[in-house]
Every structure is written in structure tokens, then in C-alpha cells.
Amino acid sequence: MPHEMSPGKPTTRRYSEAEKERAVRMVRQLRRELGTDHGTVKRVAVQLGIGVESLRGWVKRADIDDGLKPGTTTEDAARIKQLEQENRELKRANAILKSASAFFAVELDRPQR
């Protein structure tokens, strides 16, 4: 997993779910062995050649998803996003129906020739 770092612009690296899960497991195992959270993420990140903040985010997300810490789970966040999108679509459709209703109401109130 580690790769040579070249000076200059940092490159973006995509990690598979398996790589993320392995890294999170290693952090949790190290925390159990040491009995502390302090420094564990950095040690594992350096060992695996992963960005510290990336790994910290994965651990935080895993802790929330596994119910170890409070927060919105990944599943809940996806459901909220879907419901918000549906809500936007319904509001847009409602606005179209209101304007169509107003248009036809005006048309019906006009005297016929």
C-alpha cells in the first residue's frame, strides 16, 4: 500500500473498502493493545502510507456506523439525502401545478366570445 511521495502537488489516491476496513481494524486493535486513543491513528497511517486525516475520518465514520459513538450513520445520511431530493422534486412539481392552476383559473374567468 505505501508508495513513494514525490515533491510537488499531492496526488489523490482512492482506497478500496477492504483497505479502509483493514486500516480501521488496525487502529482499533492498537487502541486495545495500548489502552489509549492517543497517537494510534497517526502510527497506523504512517505504517500503511495513508493520510492521517483520511484514516481519522474513516475511524470516526466506522465508530458512528458501529454505534460506538453518537452521530448520523452512513445509511441514515444516504436516506436523508434521498428524502431531501424527493422533497425538492415534490416542491418543484407543486410550484408547477400552482402556476398551471392559476393560469387555467384566469382562462376560465375570461368571458367567452
C-alpha positions in Angstrom: 0.0 0.0 0.0 2.8 2.6 0.7 4.1 4.5 -2.3 6.9 6.9 -2.9 6.0 10.5 -2.4 7.3 13.0 -4.9 7.8 16.6 -4.2 5.2 19.0 -5.6 1.5 18.6 -6.0 0.0 15.7 -3.9 -1.8 13.0 -5.7 -5.3 11.7 -5.0 -5.4 8.1 -4.1 -8.7 6.1 -3.9 -8.7 3.3 -1.4 -10.9 0.2 -1.6 -13.4 -0.5 1.1 -11.3 -3.5 2.1 -8.2 -1.3 2.6 -10.3 1.2 4.7 -11.7 -1.6 6.8 -8.3 -3.1 7.4 -6.9 0.2 8.4 -9.8 0.8 10.8 -9.3 -2.6 12.3 -5.6 -1.9 12.9 -6.4 1.3 14.7 -8.9 -0.4 16.9 -6.5 -3.2 17.6 -3.7 -0.8 18.5 -6.1 1.1 20.8 -7.0 -2.1 22.6 -3.3 -3.1 23.0 -2.2 0.3 24.2 -5.3 1.1 26.2 -5.3 4.7 24.7 -6.6 6.5 21.6 -3.6 8.9 21.7 -1.4 8.6 18.6 -2.9 5.4 17.3 -4.3 6.9 14.1 -1.0 8.5 13.2 1.0 5.4 13.8 -1.2 3.2 11.6 -1.4 5.9 8.9 2.4 6.2 8.7 2.7 2.4 8.7 0.2 2.0 5.9 1.2 5.1 3.9 -2.3 6.6 4.3 -3.1 10.2 5.1 -3.6 10.8 8.8 -6.8 12.8 8.3 -8.2 10.3 5.8 -7.7 7.5 8.3 -9.1 9.6 11.2 -12.2 10.2 9.2 -12.6 6.5 8.3 -12.3 5.6 12.0 -14.7 8.2 13.1 -17.3 7.1 10.4 -16.8 3.4 11.4 -17.3 4.2 15.1 -20.5 6.0 14.3 -21.8 3.3 11.9 -21.0 0.6 14.5 -22.8 2.5 17.3 -19.7 3.2 19.3 -20.1 6.9 19.1 -23.2 9.1 18.6 -23.9 10.6 15.2 -25.6 10.1 11.9 -24.8 6.8 10.3 -23.8 6.4 6.7 -27.1 4.6 6.0 -29.1 7.4 7.7 -27.2 10.1 5.8 -28.0 8.4 2.5 -31.7 8.1 3.4 -31.8 11.8 4.4 -30.2 12.8 1.2 -32.7 10.7 -0.8 -35.6 12.2 1.1 -34.3 15.8 0.6 -34.0 15.2 -3.1 -37.6 13.8 -3.2 -38.8 16.8 -1.2 -37.1 19.2 -3.7 -38.8 17.4 -6.6 -42.2 17.5 -4.9 -41.8 21.2 -4.2 -40.9 21.8 -7.9 -43.9 19.8 -9.1 -46.1 21.6 -6.6 -44.9 25.0 -7.9 -45.7 23.9 -11.5 -49.1 22.8 -10.5 -49.8 26.0 -8.7 -48.8 28.1 -11.7 -50.8 25.9 -14.0 -53.8 26.2 -11.7 -53.6 30.0 -11.6 -53.2 30.1 -15.4 -56.3 28.0 -16.0 -58.3 29.9 -13.4 -57.7 33.1 -15.3 -58.6 31.4 -18.5 -61.9 30.1 -17.1 -62.8 33.6 -15.7 -62.5 35.3 -19.1 -65.8 36.0 -20.8 -66.4 33.7 -23.8 -67.0 35.3 -27.2 
